[in-house]
Amino acid sequence: MASYLLQLSLPPPSSLNIRPVSNSIEISTQSFESKESSIESVKSVTSDTPILLDVSGMMCGGCVARVKSVLMSDNRVASAVVNMLTETAAVKLKTEEVMVDVAESLAKRLTESGFEAKRRVSGMGVAENVRKWKEMVSKKEDLLVKSRNRVAFAWTLVALCCGSHTSHILHSLGIHIAHGGIWDLLHNSYVKGGLAVGALLGPGRELLFDGIKAFGKRSPNMNSLVGLGSMAAFSISLISLVNPELEWDASFFEEPVMLLGFVLLGRSLEERTKLKASSDMNELLSLISTQSRLVITSSDNNTTTDSVLSSDSICMNVPVDDIRVGDSLLVLPGETFPVDGSVLAGRSVVDESMLTGESLPVFKEEGSSVSAGTINWDGPLRIKASSTGSNSTISKIVRMVEDAQGNAAPVQRLADAIAGPFVYTIMSLSAVTFAFWYYIGSHIFPDVLLNDIAGPDGDRLALSLKLAVDVLVVSCPCALGLATPTAILIGTSLGAKRGYLIRGGDVLERLASIDCVALDKTGTLTEGRPVVSGVASLRYEEQEVLKMAAAVEKTATHPIAKAIVNESEALNLETPETRGQLTEPGFGTLAEIDGRLVAVGALGWVSDRFLIKNDSSDVVKLESYLDHKLSSTSSTSRYSKTVVYVGREGEGIIGAIAISDCLRQDAEFTVARLQEKGIKTVLLSGDMEGAVATVAKNVGIESESTNYSLSPEKKFDFISYLQSSGHRVAMVGDGINDAPSLAQADVGIALKIEAQENAASNAASVILVRNKLSHVVDALSLAQATMSKVYQNLAWAIAYNVISIPIAAGVLLPQFDFAMTPSLSGGLMALSSIFVVSNSLLLQLHKSETSGNS
């Protein structure tokens, strides 16, 4: 071996050095530093776990801004995201701190600011997570019931307080029946005052006290505005009533009663629609089983595959959190699988529609894999757990959706910037409105005192006060606060339900603006289940070449390596022992067999491993033989052919192996649909030119957009080049060699093959759980629809306030004799929030673009 000089001038970055030392080969691993650093950086990003706080008491966008302000005022906090809908705050720290201490400190500060908060324990078990979510839903349902009762009470008071108006309406219609008795009583100002007190201290008590408390904490909210308006109207009416010598004639007790009635009705409807917005998440959680049947069988008992339980087996109910990998579980017909696993005994069919989207059940028998959340239909199955409950597929989906809903879209910053100072701005405008109409406006425009809002005697105090109250209650920071999170909540939940996990509002916003999609070949455009279609050799038996290649690739995880190993095992070939196995992702694998190095991989890479070079005619012979073999055994139109070369120290290239992989059925449709949307499609592959060009032609990607023989670093660089050219790029891949590119792209989209988690799914910001390429189109469509709703909501919320506040301040009063009443303003404010949430709910009607092709 010492007689051979091994040349190892690899394409940068070099991954290993091999040199002869004392008649033996020493392999030192400078092991793929650039690649490993890329992947490690991906891992570090995805494993950066924030502190999670449960925060209650948030009523509007102003509350969200206040909570964020309190968190960001701590110098240990780097960033914070607050979600009013899910009542959570995610906090990232600047430096390494004791997370528990910081979390408790932040929770205490929020509680002192009027927002009760506590740290959510990370790593909670399945049962605890499900219980927490169900508790929150149950709490919201209880609040909804109480809200309905308050609304019923409030509107009963509204009906009584407005009884006098009813008699006026009936008289105007010529119906003179509302006389005497109770009708005269309802006309009494003291009775109206009593009803107003009942409204403020009855159904409006919580709203009023919360608003006062928020003032005390220097963080006024929507309740503060409504409470201030109600109390102002009530106070002026009360002073006018008990001090008639003031001649204010400003008794309008019905205004705070009607205002509270409208506001509480709007809140009740808003809570109902917000609860409905969580329905997709509830559906996901319903798939999680918190209990399981643990089977303990005697170790010397040989139970057959037909016998699910032996006579001496013990079956007991245990929490899913107590299950360990390798435990044996019994799942009866009609039950949900509690964990991922494989079938040990029994036969049945399983509903996997929640994972695959396929409505037809799938037959399962010994050796078949099953996933948590799927449903056993026919017969009992005994399974071996391959994951714990908290690490099961469905648990990870739920956890990712929860995390996604805690990541705000950048567009939310606009809403936050407005909502923060909103309440103080409205209070200032209300004061200016009162001062203008009381001291200036009523003198410049005396005719305004003839409007009904000024009372029967044209009182300027009544006019000024009502318009000031209008400004307070018509404004709606709630709509601004709900505009983004409601749409994000529904969009991410709907995506998870359909099989594409989107990691947050920031990802949705970037995904909606994508104009270029880069696609990997193997496992992305192809099925990712390659098989050996031919072996060619220059000087050995074909099986000998296959044996050496299988030995080298035995520990590699790439689909091509698996295909070679599977073919060797299928032929019952005995593979030789290897030493010093090293893999360079995107190029090939190297190992020592019988004292000599053997390399398997791309032609240039394998050739560069050794000093001895082959004639080009040798390579042509190998390729011609393989082309002939493949064309004679299968239709080449739906197949991608890849050739890997086998080289041996002292001999150079000794053979080649053809690997065929069938194109995905939806590959051509997906590329065509993306191009119809005006999105540029690019093919990036580490494979050889011929194989890549064939796939590109079959799926409809132009030759100038086809790139071949790319290492992971070159893929990374190409993505960077596209971005520097002004493109917003999504990268679609499935393997470890795609991880750096997935992380670099504006949006990384990973296909999840056989429910496995790898570097690609860790680096990606969108995961296609059902392993369907056409879901790339659906995810793009959903992101665009979601962001469209976000922009609609923000436009409505901003336009509503810009238009309604001046009208409420009386801008139309001098020329058009139109003015709002406080009760009308309160009704409009409530409707504004309801519109935003209802508009977001329309996302649930969004249809899949590829339902017929997926």
Secondary structure, DSSP 8 states (H G I E B T S, - for coil): -TT-------SSS---EEEEETTEEEEE--TTHHHHHHHHHHHHHHT---EEEEE----SHHHHHHHHHHHHTSTTEEEEEEETTTTEEEEEESS---HHHHHHHHHHHHHHTT--EEE--TT--HHHHHHHHHHHHHHHHHHHHHHHHHHHHHHHHHHHHTHHHHHHHHHHTT-----STHHHHHH-HHHHHHHHHHHHHTTTHHHHHHHHHHHHTT---HHHHHHHHHHHHHHHHHHHHH-GGG------THHHHHHHHHHHHHHHHHHHHHHHHTHHHHHHHTT--SEEEEEE--TT----TT-SS-TT-EEEEEEGGG--TT-EEEE-TT-B--S-EEEEE--EEEE-HHHH---S-EEE-TT-EE-TT-EE-SS-EEEEESS-GGGSHHHHHHHHHHHHHTS--TTHHHHHHHHTTHHHHHHHHHHHHHHIIIIIIHHH-GGGGGSGGGTTTT-HHHHHHHHHHHHHHH--HHHHHHHHHHHHHHHHHHHHHHTEEE--HHHHHHHHT--EEEE-IIIIIB-S--EEEEEEESSS-HHHHHHHHHHHHTT--SHHHHHHHHHHHHTT------EEEEEETTTEEEEEETTEEEEEE-HHHHHHTSS----HHHHHHHHHHHHHHHHHHS-GGGEEEEEEEEEETTTEEEEEEEEEEEB-TTHHHHHHHHHHTT-EEEEE-SS-HHHHHHHHHHHT--GGGEE-S--HHHHHHHHHHHHHTT--EEEEE-SGGGHHHHHHSSEEEEE-GGG---HHHHH-SEEETT--TTHHHHHHHHHHHHHHHHHHHHHHHHHHHHHHHHHHTTTTHHHH-----HHHHHHHHHHHHHHHHHHHHGGGG---TTTTT-
